[in-house]
Amino acid sequence: MYAAKTHNPALAASLIAVACAFIAATTLIAKTLATTQFGAPMHPFQIVFGRFLFAFLAFALASLILRPTLQRPHLPLHVARTLGGWAGLTLMFASVAHIPLADATAISFLNPVFGMIFAIPLLGEKVGKWRWIAAAIAFVGALILLRPTPESFQPAALLALGAAVILGFELNIIKKLTGRENPFSILLINNAIGVCIATLAVLWVWIWPSPAQWALMATLGCAMAVAQTCFVNAMARADASFVAPFTYGTLIFAAVYDVLFYDVVPDGVTILGASIIIAGAFLLAWREGRKVRSEDGHAPL
């Protein structure tokens, strides 16, 4: 599953494109499971349970075949990371049940910005003016997508915003883990702990899924496993500053899926807000690239 870490930017970009398609597909499936198309609407806790269960089964099967060498895990970090991922996904899946995929996906792109903010106390990083400018630009885009007027405000958009905050926290935990353990070990343990957390949560809202809903949950989990695998392999083949801008392809796939499956065409507000968020994120990625190439890696940006 994890090939040698050879520098190959073209392959990295292709892998990220595939990951984006599958990540957007998971939100589409979550949106579908929250409707009455294939049975009673499913609670976000149950949708997230399906995501972790089937992703874990996919990685467990891969481990039996590949027999990777697993290192001694740093359990407190894994638990913190998985709690953040579980909570963030729950809020994200709850939001897409009520607002367009493109809106929820665009708001979720604030997670690198929140990750930058959390890195100050958690990782001791210094944040210079260009990073704050990038963050401010992205926040303006988010405010536009929230549509803060009495006539158009969407409360469910706050769920996506909450997801971005929590996933930004998770990014910093992932940074700590990747410096300690190999990627496959991180993914396997993450999904194993996720199954335990999701099982405890889903007991309170469980309804027996229809056969079609079981199939959709299995597809959701496997799609997330594929997306995670592609992302990890892409990160192994190119610099993070090169890979980051390609992740915004998720927004394109989300918008296409909305049109194809729900006949929802992005309006001017969505396009404007998403464009501003992406502009801020691109500025942040560009400055990160400058930092990597700088002779003084400790200089604040």
Buried (B, 14 or more C-beta within 10 A) or exposed (E): BBEEEEEBEEBBBBBBBBBBBBBBBBBBBBBBBBEEEBBEBBBBBBBBBBBBBBBBBBBEEBBEEEEBEEEEBBEEBBBBBBBBBBBBBBBBBBBBBBBBBBBBBBBBBBBBBBBBBBBEEBEEBEBEEBBBBBBEBBBBBBEBBBBEEEEEEBEBBBBBBBBBBBBBBBBBBBBBBEEEBBBBBBBBBBBBBBBBBBBEBBEEEBEEBEEEBBEBBBBBBBBBBBBBBBBBBBBBBBBEBBBBBBBBBBBBBBBBBBBEEBEBEBEEBBBBBBBBBBBBBBBBBBBBBEBEEEEEEEEEB
